[in-house]
Amino acid sequence: CDERVALPRGATLATLIDVADRRGIRLRAALAESPHLKHTLMLNGERCPVDENAERPLADGDEVYLLAPFAGG
C-alpha cells in the first residue's frame, strides 16, 4: 500500500520511521518483526539497510519502500 508522508526539513530515515509510527503506519513494527526487511529497505531504488542509514537525510520526492521476501519453486 502506498503512503505519502510529509516530513520536516532535515528529516532522516529515522525521522520517517518515527513519523510513520505516529500516523499509524506500522513501519517500525514491520522492521522489528522481520529482520529481512531491515536489510532490504529501499531508498530511490537502492538498497538502504536501516541500521547503517538511520541518520541518512531524506529529500523531497524520495521514495522509500520495503522489499518483502518471497518464495517460489
C-alpha angles and dihedrals in degrees: 000000000000120000130180114214123192111218132191120255111278093027119163133201087267089054090053091053091050094047092046090051092052090050092054095254103140096220095127091048092048091051092047094047096049119041087191092065093054088061099041102046107135128216116192091337096311127106108256112180109211099226094054095040107037091117095043109126119240126216133208109282097021114147119217121184142159120246102212122208119252137185133210142160 
